[in-house]
Amino acid sequence: MLSQAWLARIAAAATLCSLTGLAGAATLLSENFNGTTPHANYTTGTGNPIPGSNFRVTAGTVDTVGNLNGSFFTCNAEANNNCVDLVGGGALGTIQSVPTFNLVAGNTYTLTFRSAASGAFASATLNNAATLGSQTLSFSDVQTSSTGYLWTNRQLQFVAAANETGVHITLRALNSTGGNSGSVVDDVLLTETAPLSDVPEPASWVLGAAGLLLLGARKLLS
């Protein structure tokens, strides 16, 4: 006859086995630009890649803004934080992740980041695009006042329809205000989630066996 202690052990083993089949999100890239040095006019020549970050400039000009490792304005009134202005020196900028990623068909990819309008032009609309492989998210930031800024959380999420290799995260400005003010971006995060397998894994067989043992043990105790 099995004791209550053994019953508890079998139940715990069954629970552990069930958890091993759960899918989890893996972080592929995380960038808050706090390792960069605030600097005006990073270009494809001087800022490729942007020192201290996982991004490089592939078109136009961008500014790194903030007060960490130096100072160049502020990152939209956020203390102890850096971000990237997608327009610097009058040229619409594009930044691209230095790491590349291989997208697997059937896996879910989630790209999140924050953006806000910069500059002193009230009621101006700044248009931009974020791209990962064949997927694109268009987003706009509106400057509501000359001093106030509104951060907005952005998300591009999709299930890859086919394998794609060597893809980048790309953020680009489509317009500016006053020739030198664009959207600022921060806290870029890319995760990947694989689906649960349709084929029973070893853990599933163990779970079934543990369930049968648990059922038999309860009958012995009754």
Backbone as CSV, one residue per row, in Angstrom:
resi,resn,N_x,N_y,N_z,CA_x,CA_y,CA_z,C_x,C_y,C_z
1,MET,0.857,-1.194,0.000,0.000,0.000,0.000,0.892,1.243,0.000
2,LEU,0.565,2.205,-0.859,1.356,3.418,-0.934,0.916,4.407,0.127
3,SER,1.907,5.122,0.664,1.612,6.118,1.687,1.162,7.422,1.042
4,GLN,0.622,8.293,1.881,0.236,9.623,1.399,1.442,10.376,0.855
5,ALA,2.625,10.154,1.435,3.839,10.830,0.973,4.177,10.441,-0.450
6,TRP,4.037,9.118,-0.765,4.310,8.674,-2.124,3.292,9.241,-3.110
7,LEU,2.028,9.306,-2.658,1.016,9.910,-3.522,1.371,11.351,-3.868
8,ALA,1.854,12.082,-2.876,2.243,13.468,-3.097,3.392,13.564,-4.077
9,ARG,4.360,12.625,-3.985,5.507,12.651,-4.897,5.064,12.376,-6.331
10,ILE,4.157,11.406,-6.502,3.676,11.081,-7.847,2.937,12.270,-8.447
11,ALA,2.096,12.924,-7.627,1.364,14.087,-8.108,2.304,15.210,-8.510
12,ALA,3.355,15.425,-7.727,4.329,16.474,-8.040,5.060,16.162,-9.334
13,ALA,5.410,14.879,-9.534,6.096,14.489,-10.770,5.202,14.710,-11.978
14,ALA,3.900,14.382,-11.822,2.964,14.588,-12.924,2.853,16.065,-13.271
15,THR,2.809,16.917,-12.264,2.724,18.358,-12.503,3.961,18.875,-13.207
16,LEU,5.152,18.432,-12.779,6.405,18.866,-13.392,6.457,18.447,-14.850
17,CYS,6.029,17.208,-15.129,6.058,16.731,-16.504,5.120,17.546,-17.389
18,SER,3.960,17.923,-16.841,3.019,18.706,-17.638,3.573,20.068,-17.973
19,LEU,4.355,20.661,-17.084,4.906,21.993,-17.316,5.986,21.981,-18.374
20,THR,6.687,20.839,-18.570,7.789,20.809,-19.531,7.311,20.981,-20.957
21,GLY,6.014,20.760,-21.209,5.515,20.894,-22.565,5.032,22.286,-22.905
22,LEU,5.096,23.226,-21.971,4.604,24.567,-22.228,5.594,25.367,-23.063
23,ALA,5.065,26.159,-23.998,5.919,27.021,-24.807,6.252,28.287,-24.036
24,GLY,7.451,28.826,-24.255,7.859,30.060,-23.603,8.465,31.007,-24.608
25,ALA,8.401,32.309,-24.329,8.956,33.312,-25.235,10.443,33.480,-24.963
26,ALA,11.247,33.395,-26.009,12.691,33.598,-25.913,13.031,34.994,-26.406
27,THR,13.855,35.717,-25.669,14.264,37.069,-26.064,15.377,36.988,-27.093
28,LEU,15.146,37.583,-28.257,16.153,37.611,-29.319,16.964,38.898,-29.304
29,LEU,16.351,40.000,-28.886,17.067,41.278,-28.804,16.350,42.193,-27.815
30,SER,17.142,42.901,-27.014,16.615,43.900,-26.091,17.559,45.097,-26.111
31,GLU,17.031,46.269,-26.432,17.874,47.464,-26.567,17.144,48.689,-26.021
32,ASN,17.760,49.356,-25.020,17.194,50.603,-24.486,18.079,51.814,-24.772
33,PHE,19.172,51.609,-25.502,20.072,52.678,-25.946,20.768,53.403,-24.793
34,ASN,20.682,52.867,-23.592,21.332,53.527,-22.457,22.842,53.347,-22.444
35,GLY,23.346,52.464,-23.288,24.795,52.304,-23.400,25.417,53.223,-24.432
36,THR,24.595,54.005,-25.118,25.112,54.909,-26.145,25.548,56.237,-25.536
37,THR,26.290,57.009,-26.307,26.682,58.361,-25.909,25.826,59.359,-26.679
38,PRO,25.084,60.217,-25.971,24.270,61.223,-26.670,25.117,62.006,-27.670
39,HIS,24.639,62.067,-28.898,25.461,62.615,-29.975,24.550,63.030,-31.114
40,ALA,24.866,64.147,-31.738,24.084,64.618,-32.880,24.624,64.033,-34.174
41,ASN,23.727,63.754,-35.080,24.054,63.441,-36.467,24.933,62.205,-36.642
42,TYR,24.449,61.079,-36.135,25.065,59.809,-36.520,24.623,59.510,-37.946
43,THR,25.572,59.165,-38.794,25.257,58.842,-40.183,25.810,57.465,-40.514
44,THR,25.628,57.065,-41.761,26.158,55.774,-42.187,27.674,55.751,-42.118
45,GLY,28.287,56.939,-42.097,29.746,56.975,-42.003,30.243,57.037,-40.578
46,THR,29.597,57.869,-39.729,30.102,58.077,-38.371,29.402,57.224,-37.333
47,GLY,28.248,56.682,-37.658,27.502,55.946,-36.643,27.086,54.566,-37.086
48,ASN,27.957,53.870,-37.789,27.613,52.565,-38.332,28.581,51.513,-37.794
49,PRO,28.291,50.848,-36.687,27.046,50.948,-35.917,27.074,52.123,-34.933
50,ILE,25.925,52.385,-34.291,25.872,53.390,-33.233,26.584,52.797,-32.022
51,PRO,27.700,53.376,-31.590,28.472,52.797,-30.491,27.627,52.575,-29.243
52,GLY,27.780,51.398,-28.654,27.068,51.088,-27.423,25.660,50.578,-27.627
53,SER,25.311,50.250,-28.873,23.962,49.764,-29.137,24.009,48.587,-30.100
54,ASN,22.845,47.967,-30.317,22.710,46.868,-31.269,22.200,47.339,-32.622
55,PHE,22.301,48.652,-32.888,21.774,49.215,-34.125,22.837,50.012,-34.867
56,ARG,22.632,50.133,-36.167,23.488,50.959,-37.018,22.599,51.832,-37.907
57,VAL,23.187,52.897,-38.429,22.467,53.788,-39.337,22.677,53.289,-40.759
58,THR,21.582,53.064,-41.473,21.690,52.584,-42.849,21.217,53.618,-43.873
59,ALA,20.611,54.713,-43.406,20.208,55.789,-44.319,20.006,57.057,-43.518
60,GLY,20.313,58.185,-44.136,20.068,59.472,-43.492,20.903,59.698,-42.250
61,THR,20.308,60.379,-41.286,21.012,60.783,-40.073,20.087,60.639,-38.878
62,VAL,20.632,60.191,-37.743,19.855,60.103,-36.510,20.641,60.754,-35.378
63,ASP,19.921,61.090,-34.310,20.550,61.606,-33.096,20.319,60.613,-31.962
64,THR,21.332,60.416,-31.126,21.087,59.744,-29.857,20.896,60.842,-28.821
65,VAL,19.799,60.734,-28.083,19.372,61.808,-27.196,19.284,61.283,-25.766
66,GLY,19.685,62.117,-24.813,19.559,61.730,-23.412,20.638,62.340,-22.554
67,ASN,20.748,61.834,-21.322,21.739,62.386,-20.398,22.588,61.310,-19.735
68,LEU,22.660,60.131,-20.339,23.565,59.094,-19.859,24.822,59.068,-20.723
69,ASN,25.983,58.952,-20.094,27.275,58.929,-20.800,27.533,60.239,-21.538
70,GLY,26.975,61.318,-21.022,27.086,62.615,-21.669,25.723,63.268,-21.684
71,SER,25.528,64.225,-22.553,24.215,64.881,-22.599,24.001,65.533,-23.958
72,PHE,22.827,65.272,-24.533,22.400,65.965,-25.748,20.891,66.078,-25.658
73,PHE,20.420,67.224,-25.219,19.013,67.441,-24.908,18.574,66.395,-23.866
74,THR,17.297,66.102,-23.805,16.798,65.043,-22.929,15.903,64.120,-23.739
75,CYS,15.792,62.890,-23.268,14.974,61.910,-23.985,13.516,62.112,-23.598
76,ASN,12.949,63.193,-24.109,11.557,63.542,-23.829,11.248,63.591,-22.357
77,ALA,12.062,64.368,-21.631,11.855,64.649,-20.212,11.987,63.419,-19.323
78,GLU,12.541,62.326,-19.832,12.774,61.144,-19.003,14.169,61.216,-18.411
79,ALA,14.262,61.187,-17.096,15.557,61.249,-16.425,16.278,59.906,-16.555
80,ASN,17.612,59.968,-16.644,18.448,58.761,-16.689,17.992,57.798,-17.779
81,ASN,17.880,58.324,-18.961,17.436,57.483,-20.066,17.916,58.076,-21.387
82,ASN,18.279,57.187,-22.324,18.634,57.601,-23.671,17.639,57.018,-24.670
83,CYS,17.528,57.653,-25.823,16.684,57.145,-26.901,17.288,57.625,-28.219
84,VAL,16.647,57.280,-29.332,17.156,57.662,-30.652,16.106,58.473,-31.384
85,ASP,16.513,59.653,-31.870,15.663,60.478,-32.720,15.918,60.037,-34.163
86,LEU,14.854,59.596,-34.846,15.013,59.048,-36.189,15.302,60.096,-37.250
87,VAL,15.303,61.374,-36.866,15.664,62.440,-37.809,16.730,63.315,-37.166
88,GLY,17.866,63.412,-37.801,18.933,64.267,-37.289,19.563,65.044,-38.435
89,GLY,19.844,66.297,-38.210,20.535,67.081,-39.235,19.756,67.258,-40.519
90,GLY,18.412,67.144,-40.442,17.611,67.392,-41.626,17.461,66.219,-42.565
91,ALA,18.044,65.059,-42.236,17.942,63.897,-43.116,17.122,62.802,-42.445
92,LEU,16.116,62.281,-43.137,15.300,61.203,-42.592,16.172,59.976,-42.363
93,GLY,16.149,59.475,-41.133,17.058,58.400,-40.770,16.411,57.023,-40.765
94,THR,17.261,56.019,-40.945,16.871,54.612,-40.827,17.912,53.904,-39.970
95,ILE,17.447,53.176,-38.951,18.358,52.358,-38.162,17.967,50.896,-38.326
96,GLN,18.988,50.043,-38.263,18.798,48.618,-38.503,19.580,47.833,-37.454
97,SER,18.991,46.754,-36.975,19.694,45.936,-35.985,20.952,45.336,-36.587
98,VAL,22.018,45.357,-35.808,23.255,44.705,-36.248,23.074,43.191,-36.268
99,PRO,22.507,42.591,-35.217,22.240,41.143,-35.287,21.174,40.840,-36.332
100,THR,21.275,39.678,-36.948,20.249,39.198,-37.866,19.520,38.023,-37.214
101,PHE,18.337,37.730,-37.727,17.498,36.703,-37.118,16.951,35.775,-38.200
102,ASN,16.796,34.523,-37.825,16.200,33.535,-38.714,14.786,33.234,-38.224
103,LEU,13.801,33.608,-39.020,12.413,33.393,-38.648,11.983,31.993,-39.079
104,VAL,11.338,31.283,-38.170,10.931,29.900,-38.402,9.428,29.846,-38.640
105,ALA,9.026,29.211,-39.723,7.608,29.108,-40.046,6.846,28.480,-38.884
106,GLY,5.730,29.111,-38.508,4.910,28.599,-37.422,5.210,29.212,-36.077
107,ASN,6.375,29.840,-35.938,6.714,30.500,-34.672,6.134,31.917,-34.651
108,THR,5.827,32.384,-33.440,5.262,33.720,-33.267,6.363,34.702,-32.886
109,TYR,6.407,35.844,-33.563,7.412,36.867,-33.296,6.705,38.145,-32.841
110,THR,7.217,38.728,-31.775,6.640,39.942,-31.216,7.723,40.999,-31.090
111,LEU,7.564,42.076,-31.833,8.474,43.225,-31.765,7.740,44.359,-31.059
112,THR,8.277,44.797,-29.932,7.680,45.922,-29.214,8.720,47.028,-29.043
113,PHE,8.242,48.257,-28.973,9.095,49.408,-28.712,8.194,50.567,-28.321
114,ARG,8.795,51.680,-27.900,8.042,52.892,-27.572,8.467,54.001,-28.527
115,SER,7.524,54.898,-28.811,7.863,56.030,-29.672,7.119,57.267,-29.212
116,ALA,7.651,58.418,-29.572,7.027,59.704,-29.239,7.513,60.744,-30.233
117,ALA,6.727,61.798,-30.394,7.127,62.901,-31.264,8.134,63.779,-30.538
118,SER,9.060,64.324,-31.288,10.029,65.273,-30.714,9.926,66.594,-31.461
119,GLY,10.609,67.596,-30.947,10.601,68.885,-31.616,9.580,69.838,-31.035
120,ALA,9.570,71.037,-31.549,8.748,72.114,-30.985,7.633,72.548,-31.924
121,PHE,7.118,71.613,-32.711,6.080,71.961,-33.667,4.770,71.303,-33.256
122,ALA,3.902,72.062,-32.616,2.636,71.526,-32.118,1.752,71.068,-33.267
123,SER,1.012,69.985,-32.987,0.040,69.412,-33.933,0.694,68.824,-35.176
124,ALA,1.980,68.581,-35.132,2.658,67.957,-36.269,2.547,66.440,-36.152
125,THR,2.342,65.768,-37.295,2.247,64.308,-37.334,3.503,63.743,-37.971
126,LEU,4.149,62.829,-37.259,5.379,62.199,-37.733,5.075,60.753,-38.107
127,ASN,5.341,60.394,-39.356,5.054,59.052,-39.853,6.331,58.221,-39.936
128,ASN,6.213,56.941,-39.577,7.376,56.061,-39.505,6.972,54.635,-39.860
129,ALA,7.961,53.764,-39.954,7.693,52.355,-40.227,8.695,51.483,-39.485
130,ALA,8.212,50.345,-38.981,9.058,49.331,-38.357,8.919,48.054,-39.168
131,THR,10.039,47.424,-39.462,10.023,46.239,-40.316,10.814,45.115,-39.677
132,LEU,10.254,43.907,-39.773,10.961,42.681,-39.391,10.694,41.657,-40.481
133,GLY,11.718,41.361,-41.268,11.524,40.444,-42.386,10.512,41.004,-43.367
134,SER,9.500,40.211,-43.692,8.484,40.632,-44.660,7.326,41.379,-44.014
135,GLN,7.386,41.614,-42.707,6.297,42.265,-41.985,6.649,43.723,-41.670
136,THR,5.663,44.610,-41.820,5.877,46.035,-41.573,4.752,46.609,-40.727
137,LEU,5.132,47.446,-39.766,4.182,48.186,-38.947,4.357,49.670,-39.232
138,SER,3.300,50.330,-39.695,3.326,51.777,-39.866,2.811,52.424,-38.590
139,PHE,3.481,53.478,-38.129,3.039,54.147,-36.912,3.304,55.646,-37.016
140,SER,2.467,56.407,-36.321,2.565,57.867,-36.351,2.572,58.421,-34.943
141,ASP,3.328,59.473,-34.751,3.360,60.182,-33.478,2.932,61.624,-33.723
142,VAL,2.116,62.152,-32.825,1.601,63.505,-32.974,2.168,64.383,-31.865
143,GLN,2.780,65.476,-32.275,3.293,66.456,-31.319,2.132,67.321,-30.860
144,THR,1.717,67.157,-29.598,0.537,67.870,-29.115,0.847,69.237,-28.528
145,SER,2.102,69.490,-28.171,2.486,70.804,-27.662,3.966,70.992,-27.887
146,SER,4.443,72.186,-27.613,5.863,72.464,-27.829,6.732,71.933,-26.692
147,THR,6.120,71.536,-25.588,6.910,71.070,-24.441,6.521,69.683,-23.959
148,GLY,5.305,69.229,-24.261,4.860,67.942,-23.753,5.034,66.829,-24.779
149,TYR,5.319,65.619,-24.295,5.543,64.489,-25.174,4.686,63.323,-24.696
150,LEU,4.242,62.503,-25.623,3.412,61.366,-25.293,4.046,60.096,-25.838
151,TRP,4.547,59.250,-24.934,5.119,57.971,-25.341,3.984,56.998,-25.644
152,THR,4.130,56.239,-26.705,3.140,55.243,-27.103,3.822,53.894,-27.271
153,ASN,3.207,52.858,-26.716,3.720,51.499,-26.881,3.322,50.961,-28.248
154,ARG,4.289,50.415,-28.967,4.042,49.868,-30.307,4.287,48.368,-30.302
155,GLN,3.540,47.642,-31.158,3.738,46.199,-31.239,3.489,45.694,-32.658
156,LEU,4.429,44.901,-33.133,4.287,44.161,-34.391,4.374,42.689,-34.036
157,GLN,3.268,41.960,-34.179,3.236,40.539,-33.818,2.652,39.732,-34.972
158,PHE,3.282,38.602,-35.272,2.807,37.776,-36.376,3.349,36.359,-36.229
159,VAL,2.677,35.429,-36.892,3.156,34.056,-37.010,3.834,33.939,-38.370
160,ALA,5.085,33.547,-38.373,5.831,33.459,-39.633,5.192,32.425,-40.552
161,ALA,4.863,32.844,-41.765,4.235,31.939,-42.726,5.255,31.051,-43.420
162,ALA,6.499,31.504,-43.456,7.573,30.743,-44.102,8.887,31.076,-43.407
163,ASN,9.875,30.227,-43.607,11.195,30.510,-43.043,11.800,31.732,-43.735
164,GLU,12.411,32.603,-42.939,13.144,33.750,-43.470,14.484,33.811,-42.752
165,THR,15.546,33.963,-43.481,16.882,33.955,-42.892,17.546,35.324,-43.019
166,GLY,18.357,35.648,-42.029,19.157,36.868,-42.075,18.358,38.143,-42.080
167,VAL,17.237,38.208,-41.358,16.416,39.415,-41.360,16.846,40.347,-40.233
168,HIS,16.552,41.622,-40.391,16.892,42.655,-39.413,15.617,43.299,-38.865
169,ILE,15.780,43.965,-37.736,14.775,44.929,-37.270,15.147,46.275,-37.883
170,THR,14.204,46.924,-38.534,14.458,48.216,-39.162,13.428,49.232,-38.686
171,LEU,13.894,50.407,-38.282,13.029,51.520,-37.892,13.413,52.719,-38.765
172,ARG,12.435,53.306,-39.440,12.779,54.411,-40.343,11.745,55.522,-40.281
173,ALA,12.229,56.740,-40.436,11.374,57.922,-40.469,10.902,58.164,-41.895
174,LEU,9.621,58.519,-42.030,9.060,58.808,-43.342,8.853,60.297,-43.581
175,ASN,8.842,61.095,-42.496,8.763,62.547,-42.651,9.307,63.196,-41.388
176,SER,9.411,64.514,-41.399,9.949,65.244,-40.249,9.197,66.554,-40.094
177,THR,9.465,67.243,-38.994,8.902,68.582,-38.800,10.053,69.572,-38.684
178,GLY,9.943,70.653,-39.407,10.987,71.664,-39.354,12.302,71.218,-39.940
179,GLY,12.297,70.054,-40.607,13.508,69.578,-41.255,14.457,68.804,-40.375
180,ASN,14.317,68.894,-39.031,15.300,68.217,-38.190,14.690,67.576,-36.944
181,SER,13.375,67.379,-36.910,12.734,66.754,-35.762,11.913,65.557,-36.217
182,GLY,12.144,64.432,-35.574,11.405,63.219,-35.920,10.904,62.517,-34.682
183,SER,10.394,61.318,-34.874,9.986,60.507,-33.732,11.226,59.970,-33.022
184,VAL,11.122,59.865,-31.697,12.159,59.189,-30.924,11.657,57.794,-30.587
185,VAL,12.587,56.829,-30.533,12.229,55.443,-30.237,13.097,54.937,-29.095
186,ASP,12.559,53.971,-28.353,13.260,53.435,-27.191,12.709,52.056,-26.865
187,ASP,13.453,51.321,-26.032,13.018,50.041,-25.459,12.554,49.053,-26.527
188,VAL,13.455,48.740,-27.448,13.149,47.788,-28.514,13.335,46.366,-27.990
189,LEU,12.317,45.534,-28.169,12.367,44.156,-27.668,11.793,43.221,-28.725
190,LEU,12.531,42.155,-29.034,12.064,41.132,-29.967,12.063,39.783,-29.272
191,THR,10.910,39.097,-29.297,10.802,37.767,-28.700,10.273,36.779,-29.729
192,GLU,10.556,35.508,-29.469,10.099,34.413,-30.331,9.426,33.356,-29.465
193,THR,8.263,32.878,-29.909,7.552,31.835,-29.186,7.272,30.683,-30.135
194,ALA,7.721,29.489,-29.766,7.473,28.307,-30.576,6.190,27.635,-30.105
195,PRO,5.380,27.095,-31.028,4.137,26.430,-30.624,4.420,25.101,-29.948
196,LEU,3.450,24.613,-29.177,3.557,23.284,-28.600,3.526,22.254,-29.716
197,SER,4.329,21.213,-29.571,4.372,20.172,-30.585,3.073,19.377,-30.593
198,ASP,2.605,19.035,-31.813,1.408,18.196,-31.932,1.705,16.735,-31.633
199,VAL,2.996,16.363,-31.674,3.388,14.986,-31.409,3.679,14.850,-29.923
200,PRO,3.118,13.830,-29.250,3.377,13.661,-27.809,4.865,13.560,-27.528
201,GLU,5.335,14.381,-26.597,6.730,14.360,-26.192,6.927,13.340,-25.087
202,PRO,8.191,12.954,-24.796,8.434,12.010,-23.704,7.757,12.424,-22.412
203,ALA,7.720,13.722,-22.144,7.100,14.189,-20.911,5.623,13.829,-20.876
204,SER,4.970,13.796,-22.052,3.560,13.462,-22.110,3.330,12.004,-21.739
205,TRP,4.258,11.120,-22.201,4.131,9.707,-21.853,4.344,9.506,-20.359
206,VAL,5.309,10.234,-19.804,5.557,10.120,-18.366,4.356,10.615,-17.587
207,LEU,3.747,11.699,-18.066,2.574,12.243,-17.403,1.436,11.224,-17.385
208,GLY,1.252,10.528,-18.530,0.206,9.523,-18.574,0.467,8.381,-17.629
209,ALA,1.721,7.940,-17.594,2.082,6.845,-16.686,1.898,7.254,-15.237
210,ALA,2.285,8.510,-14.921,2.133,8.978,-13.545,0.661,9.046,-13.157
211,GLY,-0.183,9.397,-14.123,-1.613,9.444,-13.838,-2.172,8.078,-13.531
212,LEU,-1.724,7.081,-14.308,-2.189,5.718,-14.044,-1.724,5.227,-12.687
213,LEU,-0.471,5.520,-12.344,0.042,5.142,-11.024,-0.756,5.789,-9.910
214,LEU,-1.068,7.070,-10.115,-1.821,7.801,-9.101,-3.218,7.208,-8.925
215,LEU,-3.855,6.823,-10.028,-5.189,6.231,-9.959,-5.143,4.895,-9.228
216,GLY,-4.114,4.065,-9.576,-3.996,2.765,-8.917,-3.700,2.901,-7.455
217,ALA,-2.859,3.898,-7.104,-2.508,4.085,-5.708,-3.720,4.503,-4.893
218,ARG,-4.576,5.339,-5.477,-5.783,5.762,-4.747,-6.704,4.572,-4.492
219,LYS,-6.783,3.641,-5.456,-7.625,2.458,-5.262,-7.084,1.583,-4.142
220,LEU,-5.736,1.471,-4.045,-5.139,0.682,-2.977,-5.433,1.283,-1.632
221,LEU,-5.503,2.611,-1.571,-5.728,3.257,-0.277,-7.192,3.247,0.106
222,SER,-8.089,3.054,-0.850,-9.523,3.111,-0.553,-10.023,1.823,0.114
